[in-house]
Amino acid sequence: MGLKEDAMWKMAEKMGMPKSAIEAIKAKQKQGEKVAMPSMDKIMSMMKQMKGDQKDEMRKMAEKMGMPPQAVGMDGNEILGRLSHLSKVQTIKDVPQLTTALFPGTHCPLMGAAMIAGGIDDCLLVIVGTDECSYYTKSLTISERYGGIAGRCVSVVLDSHDVTFGSTESMHKAFAEIMAEYQPKCVMLVTTCVIEVIGDDYDAIADELTKKYNIPVLPVHTEHFKCEDHFPGFERAITACQRIMQPQESDGSVNVLGLRFGNFADTELYGLLEQAGVKIGVQLPSGCTTEEIRRAPAAKVNIVVHDIALPLAQAMQEKYNIPYVYFNRFAAPEKILQAYQHLFEYLGLELPAEIGKKFTECKELEQKVLPEVQGVPYIYGNTQYDCFELNSYLCSLGLVPQLIQSNHLREDNFPDINNILAATDPYICKAANIAPLQYVYDVLQPWFYMGHEFGDRLCRKGIALLHSDPAGKMLGFECNKFLLRAVEKAVSDARKFREEAGL
């Protein structure tokens, strides 16, 4: 008897197969009879339910049989056992990762800063750091938005001397060359991890360069070892733009802060403002100039369409007495209506009747979708919406979040968190780690996944994919309508996929 066959029978015996039955099968096989072998699918399924030493012993037997080594720890129940429930979370430090290794992992904040600079048409992006950081950023910015290979992204690559003795002298020499060749109107001076480790004062260097060349030089710190993802890069780059602004007389306009995708002129919000005769000021960072940013304090109201712009709006409120309206991509019609009410109140204008009509349309669509989604479980990955506000709204519709992924948790999230907890208590973990989720799916068996995943792989497990990226170009009640239709389709797809998967 070969090693593989011997290991198989030992495994069958461990699974509870009587020795007498095993010997009877062996005897028949010696006589040339064909006898059904133990089901490997059943054996592997039973292995998943084992724990500790017993599971390790069975894994070794499986490897002797020629099966591929089983990943230690890749067990859905074990992974979930290491997670927290939402009810136990008070700060982001209480939110664990699924596993130590991440796939695909999070983006560097350098990426966030680069994307903001790309939205300021006459801003030159200067990366200070290692050649790896330079290569990463240049490969990201080789596009028409940045002017191509010879466009608005340059690097100051540090060598061992700079790291040992400081980079101030090298930076001043490099900046003189940059000014001679590019003659920029504005420079975003982005420091990477090595600068933050050696401690060079780039805030002071930026001030020196601003005075010497009489252009705004904006220092932006993007050390990844202090950040969960790339969003601090967005936030710091937008906030740095305050250094460009100068006091202005109010012209009654509104600024749109934090819009990163799409064209504001294509949104529902823009259409309603235009109908009301409201002038649009700076759109930061979605295609503006240094001069438009300089005149931004002329606005009557700032509209904040993403959290990344909240610190800038708060700073402008304090310095220029400009109020702001938080107008995120809300899921709940009531939240959208409230944002519109606050905005038109600040503008001193009557609320357009069309807003009431759009609210009614959303509530009617809600009623249509409600019977289809009751009790449907799902996993939340990442979307264009506010994480906890969205999940709170879906709970109010009768859906059941099983696991929520988030790298951010603010104090003002807790009203939405409490609404979720009134319905269920899901697991919570950090985002950008879809590899171990494959094992969690087998345990939780959600109907759909919200975020970025491999659709074919989910389909084989009976799970639908809800992709929300189109909502990134929307503002207003259109966000709610898109969501409801996307959920309705995901639930419909899930029913078909589950039937095909035998669930």
C-alpha positions as CSV (number, residue, x, y, z in Angstrom):
1,M,0.0,0.0,0.0
2,G,1.4,3.4,-1.0
3,L,1.9,6.3,1.4
4,K,-0.9,8.3,-0.1
5,E,-3.5,5.5,0.1
6,D,-2.3,4.6,3.7
7,A,-2.8,8.2,4.8
8,M,-6.2,8.3,3.2
9,W,-7.4,5.3,5.1
10,K,-6.0,6.8,8.4
11,M,-7.9,9.9,7.6
12,A,-11.1,8.0,7.0
13,E,-10.7,6.2,10.3
14,K,-10.2,9.5,12.1
15,M,-13.4,10.7,10.5
16,G,-15.3,7.8,12.2
17,M,-15.2,5.1,9.5
18,P,-15.2,1.6,11.3
19,K,-12.0,-0.4,10.9
20,S,-14.1,-3.4,9.8
21,A,-15.5,-1.4,6.9
22,I,-12.0,-0.3,5.9
23,E,-10.7,-3.9,6.0
24,A,-13.7,-5.1,4.0
25,I,-13.1,-2.5,1.2
26,K,-9.4,-3.4,1.1
27,A,-10.2,-7.1,0.8
28,K,-12.6,-6.5,-2.1
29,Q,-10.0,-4.2,-3.8
30,K,-7.4,-7.1,-3.6
31,Q,-9.9,-9.3,-5.4
32,G,-10.2,-6.8,-8.2
33,E,-13.6,-5.4,-7.3
34,K,-14.3,-1.7,-7.8
35,V,-15.3,-0.1,-4.5
36,A,-16.2,3.5,-3.9
37,M,-13.4,5.4,-2.0
38,P,-14.2,7.9,0.8
39,S,-15.4,11.2,-0.5
40,M,-12.5,13.7,-0.4
41,D,-15.0,16.6,-0.6
42,K,-16.7,15.3,2.5
43,I,-13.4,14.8,4.3
44,M,-12.2,18.4,3.5
45,S,-15.6,19.7,4.6
46,M,-15.3,17.9,8.0
47,M,-11.7,19.2,8.4
48,K,-13.0,22.8,8.4
49,Q,-15.1,22.0,11.5
50,M,-12.1,20.7,13.4
51,K,-10.0,22.7,15.8
52,G,-6.6,22.5,17.5
53,D,-4.4,19.4,17.5
54,Q,-7.0,17.3,15.7
55,K,-7.2,19.7,12.8
56,D,-3.3,19.9,12.5
57,E,-3.1,16.0,12.5
58,M,-5.7,15.8,9.7
59,R,-3.9,18.5,7.7
60,K,-0.7,16.5,7.8
61,M,-2.5,13.4,6.6
62,A,-4.0,15.4,3.7
63,E,-0.5,16.6,2.7
64,K,0.8,13.0,2.7
65,M,-2.0,12.1,0.3
66,G,-0.7,14.7,-2.1
67,M,-3.1,17.4,-1.4
68,P,-1.7,21.0,-1.4
69,P,-0.7,22.3,2.0
70,Q,-3.6,23.9,3.8
71,A,-3.0,27.5,4.9
72,V,-2.6,27.7,8.7
73,G,-5.2,30.0,10.2
74,M,-7.3,30.4,7.0
75,D,-10.4,29.2,8.6
76,G,-13.5,31.4,8.5
77,N,-14.6,30.6,12.0
78,E,-11.2,31.3,13.4
79,I,-10.9,34.6,11.6
80,L,-14.3,35.7,12.8
81,G,-13.3,34.7,16.3
82,R,-10.5,37.2,16.3
83,L,-12.8,40.1,15.2
84,S,-14.8,42.6,17.4
85,H,-18.5,43.2,17.2
86,L,-19.6,46.8,16.5
87,S,-21.1,47.1,20.0
88,K,-17.6,46.7,21.5
89,V,-16.0,49.5,19.4
90,Q,-15.4,52.9,20.8
91,T,-12.4,54.2,18.7
92,I,-10.7,53.1,15.5
93,K,-8.1,51.4,17.7
94,D,-10.7,48.9,18.7
95,V,-11.2,47.8,15.0
96,P,-9.0,44.8,14.2
97,Q,-7.6,43.6,10.9
98,L,-8.8,40.3,9.4
99,T,-5.2,39.1,9.2
100,T,-1.8,40.7,9.6
101,A,-1.0,40.3,5.9
102,L,-3.2,42.5,3.7
103,F,-4.3,42.0,0.1
104,P,-4.6,44.2,-1.8
105,G,-3.6,46.5,1.1
106,T,-4.1,50.2,1.5
107,H,-2.9,53.0,-0.7
108,C,-0.2,55.4,0.4
109,P,-1.2,59.0,1.4
110,L,1.2,60.1,-1.2
111,M,-1.3,58.9,-3.7
112,G,-4.0,61.1,-2.1
113,A,-1.8,64.2,-2.2
114,A,-1.0,63.5,-5.9
115,M,-4.6,63.2,-6.8
116,I,-5.5,66.6,-5.2
117,A,-2.6,68.3,-7.0
118,G,-3.9,66.9,-10.2
119,G,-7.2,68.8,-9.7
120,I,-5.4,72.1,-9.4
121,D,-4.6,72.9,-13.0
122,D,-1.5,75.1,-12.5
123,C,-0.1,73.4,-9.5
124,L,3.3,71.7,-9.8
125,L,3.7,68.5,-7.7
126,V,7.1,68.1,-6.2
127,I,7.8,64.7,-4.4
128,V,10.7,64.7,-1.9
129,G,11.9,61.2,-0.9
130,T,13.3,58.0,-2.3
131,D,13.5,56.9,-5.9
132,E,10.8,54.3,-5.1
133,C,8.4,57.1,-4.1
134,S,9.4,59.1,-7.2
135,Y,8.7,56.1,-9.5
136,Y,5.4,55.3,-7.9
137,T,4.2,58.9,-8.2
138,K,5.4,59.4,-11.7
139,S,3.8,56.2,-12.9
140,L,0.5,57.4,-11.3
141,T,0.7,60.9,-13.0
142,I,1.7,60.0,-16.6
143,S,-1.7,61.2,-18.0
144,E,-3.2,64.2,-19.7
145,R,-4.5,65.5,-16.4
146,Y,-0.9,66.1,-15.3
147,G,0.5,66.9,-18.7
148,G,2.1,63.5,-19.5
149,I,5.7,62.4,-19.0
150,A,7.0,66.0,-19.0
151,G,4.1,67.4,-17.0
152,R,3.3,68.6,-13.6
153,C,5.0,66.0,-11.5
154,V,8.7,66.2,-10.6
155,S,10.8,64.6,-7.9
156,V,13.7,65.5,-5.6
157,V,15.3,62.1,-4.9
158,L,17.4,62.0,-1.7
159,D,20.7,60.1,-1.5
160,S,22.6,58.7,1.6
161,H,24.3,62.1,2.2
162,D,20.9,63.9,2.3
163,V,19.5,61.3,4.7
164,T,22.5,61.5,7.0
165,F,23.2,65.3,7.0
166,G,19.8,66.7,6.0
167,S,18.1,67.6,2.7
168,T,17.7,71.4,3.1
169,E,20.6,72.4,0.9
170,S,19.7,69.8,-1.8
171,M,16.1,71.0,-1.7
172,H,17.0,74.7,-2.3
173,K,19.3,73.8,-5.2
174,A,16.6,71.6,-6.8
175,F,13.9,74.2,-6.3
176,A,16.0,76.8,-8.1
177,E,16.2,74.4,-11.1
178,I,12.4,73.8,-10.9
179,M,11.7,77.5,-11.0
180,A,14.0,78.1,-13.9
181,E,12.5,75.2,-16.0
182,Y,8.8,75.2,-15.0
183,Q,8.0,78.7,-13.7
184,P,5.1,77.4,-11.6
185,K,2.4,79.5,-10.1
186,C,2.0,77.2,-7.2
187,V,4.0,74.2,-5.8
188,M,2.7,71.4,-3.6
189,L,5.8,70.2,-1.8
190,V,5.0,66.6,-0.7
191,T,7.3,64.8,1.8
192,T,7.4,61.1,2.1
193,C,8.3,58.6,4.9
194,V,12.1,59.2,4.8
195,I,11.7,62.9,5.4
196,E,9.5,62.3,8.4
197,V,12.0,59.8,9.8
198,I,15.0,62.1,9.6
199,G,13.0,65.1,10.8
200,D,13.8,67.8,8.2
201,D,11.5,70.8,8.8
202,Y,9.7,71.1,5.5
203,D,7.1,73.6,6.9
204,A,10.0,76.0,7.5
205,I,11.5,75.1,4.1
206,A,8.2,75.8,2.3
207,D,8.0,79.2,4.1
208,E,11.5,80.1,3.0
209,L,10.8,79.1,-0.6
210,T,7.5,81.0,-0.6
211,K,9.2,84.2,0.4
212,K,12.2,83.8,-1.9
213,Y,10.2,83.1,-5.1
214,N,6.9,84.9,-4.2
215,I,4.7,81.9,-5.1
216,P,2.6,79.7,-2.7
217,V,4.6,76.6,-1.7
218,L,2.3,74.2,0.1
219,P,4.0,71.6,2.4
220,V,2.1,68.3,2.6
221,H,3.2,65.4,4.8
222,T,2.4,61.9,3.6
223,E,4.2,59.4,5.9
224,H,2.4,56.1,5.4
225,F,3.6,54.6,8.7
226,K,1.2,56.8,10.6
227,C,-1.8,56.4,8.3
228,E,-4.4,53.6,7.7
229,D,-4.8,54.6,4.1
230,H,-4.5,57.4,1.5
231,F,-7.2,59.6,2.8
232,P,-4.9,61.7,5.1
233,G,-3.1,62.6,1.9
234,F,-6.3,64.0,0.4
235,E,-7.2,65.9,3.6
236,R,-3.7,67.4,4.2
237,A,-3.4,68.5,0.5
238,I,-6.8,70.2,0.5
239,T,-6.2,71.8,3.9
240,A,-2.8,73.2,2.7
241,C,-4.7,75.2,0.0
242,Q,-5.7,77.7,2.7
243,R,-2.2,79.1,2.4
244,I,-3.2,80.4,-1.1
245,M,-6.4,82.1,0.0
246,Q,-6.7,85.9,0.6
247,P,-9.5,87.9,2.2
248,Q,-12.3,88.9,-0.3
249,E,-15.6,90.7,-0.4
250,S,-18.5,88.3,-0.5
251,D,-20.1,87.7,-3.9
252,G,-22.8,85.4,-2.8
253,S,-21.3,82.3,-4.4
254,V,-20.8,78.8,-3.0
255,N,-17.6,76.8,-3.0
256,V,-17.7,73.0,-3.6
257,L,-15.0,71.3,-1.4
258,G,-13.9,67.7,-1.6
259,L,-15.3,66.7,-5.0
260,R,-12.8,64.3,-6.5
261,F,-14.8,62.4,-9.2
262,G,-16.9,63.6,-12.1
263,N,-18.1,67.0,-13.2
264,F,-20.1,69.0,-10.7
265,A,-22.2,70.5,-13.5
266,D,-23.6,67.0,-14.1
267,T,-25.0,66.6,-10.6
268,E,-28.5,67.1,-9.3
269,L,-27.1,69.6,-6.7
270,Y,-25.6,71.8,-9.4
271,G,-28.8,71.8,-11.4
272,L,-30.9,73.0,-8.4
273,L,-28.3,75.7,-7.6
274,E,-28.3,76.9,-11.2
275,Q,-32.1,77.1,-11.3
276,A,-32.0,79.2,-8.1
277,G,-29.4,81.6,-9.7
278,V,-26.6,80.7,-7.3
279,K,-23.1,81.4,-8.5
280,I,-20.6,78.6,-8.2
281,G,-17.1,79.6,-6.8
282,V,-14.1,77.3,-6.6
283,Q,-14.5,73.6,-7.1
284,L,-11.6,72.1,-5.1
285,P,-10.0,69.8,-6.2
286,S,-12.1,69.0,-9.3
287,G,-10.5,71.3,-11.9
288,C,-9.6,74.7,-10.4
289,T,-6.7,77.2,-10.6
290,T,-4.5,78.8,-8.1
291,E,-6.3,82.2,-8.7
292,E,-9.7,80.6,-8.1
293,I,-8.4,79.2,-4.8
294,R,-7.0,82.7,-3.9
295,R,-10.6,84.1,-4.3
296,A,-12.3,81.3,-2.5
297,P,-13.1,83.4,0.7
298,A,-15.5,85.4,-1.5
299,A,-18.1,82.6,-1.1
300,K,-21.2,83.0,1.1
301,V,-21.3,79.2,1.9
302,N,-19.0,76.3,1.5
303,I,-20.5,73.0,0.5
304,V,-18.5,70.0,1.9
305,V,-19.1,66.9,-0.2
306,H,-16.6,64.7,1.4
307,D,-15.0,64.3,4.9
308,I,-11.5,65.2,3.4
309,A,-12.6,68.8,3.1
310,L,-14.0,69.2,6.6
311,P,-10.8,70.6,8.2
312,L,-10.5,73.2,5.4
313,A,-14.1,74.3,5.7
314,Q,-13.7,74.6,9.5
315,A,-10.6,76.7,9.1
316,M,-12.3,79.0,6.6
317,Q,-15.3,79.3,9.0
318,E,-13.0,80.4,11.7
319,K,-10.8,82.7,9.7
320,Y,-13.3,84.2,7.1
321,N,-16.6,83.5,8.9
322,I,-17.9,81.4,6.0
323,P,-20.5,78.8,7.2
324,Y,-20.4,75.3,5.6
325,V,-23.0,72.7,4.9
326,Y,-22.0,69.0,5.1
327,F,-23.5,67.6,1.9
328,N,-22.0,64.1,1.6
329,R,-23.3,61.3,-0.6
330,F,-26.0,60.4,1.9
331,A,-28.1,57.3,1.5
332,A,-31.1,58.3,3.5
333,P,-33.6,60.7,1.8
334,E,-34.2,62.4,5.1
335,K,-30.4,63.3,5.4
336,I,-30.4,64.6,1.8
337,L,-33.5,66.7,2.4
338,Q,-31.9,68.1,5.6
339,A,-28.7,69.1,3.7
340,Y,-30.7,70.9,1.1
341,Q,-32.7,72.7,3.8
342,H,-29.5,73.9,5.6
343,L,-27.9,75.0,2.3
344,F,-30.8,77.2,1.1
345,E,-31.3,78.6,4.6
346,Y,-27.7,79.8,4.6
347,L,-28.1,81.2,1.1
348,G,-31.2,83.1,2.3
349,L,-33.4,81.5,-0.4
350,E,-36.7,79.6,-0.4
351,L,-36.4,75.9,-0.7
352,P,-37.3,74.9,-4.3
353,A,-40.5,72.9,-4.7
354,E,-38.6,70.4,-6.9
355,I,-36.6,69.2,-3.8
356,G,-39.9,68.1,-2.1
357,K,-40.9,66.2,-5.3
358,K,-37.5,64.4,-5.4
359,F,-37.9,63.4,-1.8
360,T,-41.3,62.0,-2.5
361,E,-40.0,60.0,-5.4
362,C,-37.3,58.5,-3.2
363,K,-39.8,57.4,-0.6
364,E,-42.0,55.8,-3.2
365,L,-39.0,53.9,-4.6
366,E,-38.2,52.8,-1.1
367,Q,-41.7,51.3,-0.6
368,K,-41.2,49.4,-3.9
369,V,-37.9,47.9,-2.8
370,L,-38.8,47.1,0.8
371,P,-40.6,43.7,0.3
372,E,-37.6,42.4,-1.8
373,V,-34.9,43.1,0.8
374,Q,-36.2,42.0,4.1
375,G,-33.7,40.0,6.1
376,V,-31.2,39.9,3.3
377,P,-27.6,39.6,4.8
378,Y,-24.6,41.4,3.2
379,I,-21.0,42.3,3.8
380,Y,-19.9,46.0,3.5
381,G,-16.5,46.6,2.0
382,N,-16.2,50.1,0.6
383,T,-18.4,52.5,-1.3
384,Q,-18.7,56.1,-2.3
385,Y,-21.1,56.7,0.6
386,D,-20.5,57.4,4.2
387,C,-19.9,54.0,5.8
388,F,-22.0,54.1,8.9
389,E,-24.8,56.4,7.5
390,L,-25.2,54.0,4.6
391,N,-25.4,50.9,6.8
392,S,-27.7,52.6,9.2
393,Y,-30.1,53.3,6.3
394,L,-29.9,49.8,4.9
395,C,-30.8,48.4,8.4
396,S,-33.8,50.7,8.4
397,L,-34.9,49.0,5.2
398,G,-34.6,45.6,6.8
399,L,-31.3,44.4,5.4
400,V,-28.7,42.8,7.7
401,P,-25.0,43.8,7.7
402,Q,-23.0,40.8,8.8
403,L,-19.6,42.4,8.6
404,I,-18.6,46.1,8.1
405,Q,-15.1,47.2,7.0
406,S,-13.9,50.7,7.9
407,N,-10.6,52.4,8.5
408,H,-12.3,55.5,9.9
409,L,-14.4,56.2,13.0
410,R,-15.5,59.6,14.1
411,E,-17.5,60.7,17.2
412,D,-20.4,61.9,15.0
413,N,-20.7,58.3,13.5
414,F,-22.2,57.0,16.8
415,P,-25.8,58.0,16.2
416,D,-25.7,55.9,13.0
417,I,-23.9,53.1,14.8
418,N,-26.6,53.1,17.5
419,N,-29.2,52.8,14.8
420,I,-27.3,49.8,13.4
421,L,-27.1,48.2,16.8
422,A,-30.8,48.6,17.3
423,A,-31.2,46.1,14.5
424,T,-28.1,43.9,14.7
425,D,-24.6,43.7,15.9
426,P,-22.3,43.0,13.0
427,Y,-18.6,42.1,13.0
428,I,-16.3,45.0,12.2
429,C,-12.7,45.1,10.8
430,K,-10.3,47.2,8.8
431,A,-10.6,47.4,5.0
432,A,-8.6,46.5,2.0
433,N,-8.1,42.8,2.8
434,I,-10.2,40.7,0.5
435,A,-8.0,37.6,0.5
436,P,-9.0,36.2,3.9
437,L,-12.6,37.2,3.2
438,Q,-12.9,34.2,0.9
439,Y,-13.0,32.0,4.0
440,V,-15.4,34.3,5.9
441,Y,-17.9,34.0,3.0
442,D,-18.1,30.3,3.6
443,V,-19.2,30.9,7.2
444,L,-21.5,33.9,6.9
445,Q,-22.9,33.2,3.4
446,P,-23.9,36.8,2.6
447,W,-26.2,37.5,-0.3
448,F,-24.1,40.3,-1.7
449,Y,-20.9,42.2,-1.1
450,M,-20.7,46.0,-1.3
451,G,-17.4,47.3,-2.7
452,H,-14.5,46.1,-4.8
453,E,-14.2,42.4,-5.2
454,F,-13.8,39.7,-8.0
455,G,-17.3,39.3,-9.3
456,D,-16.8,35.8,-10.8
457,R,-15.3,34.5,-7.6
458,L,-18.3,35.8,-5.6
459,C,-20.8,34.4,-8.1
460,R,-19.4,30.9,-7.6
461,K,-20.1,31.2,-3.9
462,G,-23.7,32.4,-4.6
463,I,-22.8,36.0,-3.8
464,A,-23.7,39.1,-5.9
465,L,-21.4,42.1,-6.2
466,L,-22.8,45.6,-5.6
467,H,-20.4,48.2,-7.1
468,S,-21.1,51.8,-6.1
469,D,-18.5,53.8,-8.0
470,P,-21.0,55.6,-10.3
471,A,-22.4,57.3,-7.2
472,G,-19.1,59.1,-6.8
473,K,-20.2,61.4,-9.5
474,M,-23.6,62.1,-7.9
475,L,-24.9,64.6,-5.3
476,G,-28.4,64.8,-3.9
477,F,-31.4,62.5,-4.1
478,E,-29.9,60.8,-7.2
479,C,-27.5,59.0,-4.7
480,N,-30.5,57.4,-2.9
481,K,-32.2,56.3,-6.1
482,F,-29.0,54.8,-7.5
483,L,-28.4,52.9,-4.2
484,L,-32.0,51.5,-4.0
485,R,-31.8,50.3,-7.6
486,A,-28.4,48.8,-7.1
487,V,-29.5,46.9,-3.9
488,E,-32.6,45.7,-5.7
489,K,-30.5,44.3,-8.5
490,A,-27.9,42.8,-6.2
491,V,-30.7,40.9,-4.3
492,S,-32.2,39.7,-7.5
493,D,-28.8,38.5,-8.8
494,A,-28.1,36.8,-5.4
495,R,-31.2,34.7,-5.6
496,K,-30.1,33.4,-9.0
497,F,-26.5,32.8,-8.0
498,R,-27.5,31.1,-4.8
499,E,-29.8,28.7,-6.7
500,E,-27.0,27.9,-9.2
501,A,-24.6,27.3,-6.2
502,G,-27.1,25.0,-4.6
503,L,-27.7,27.2,-1.6
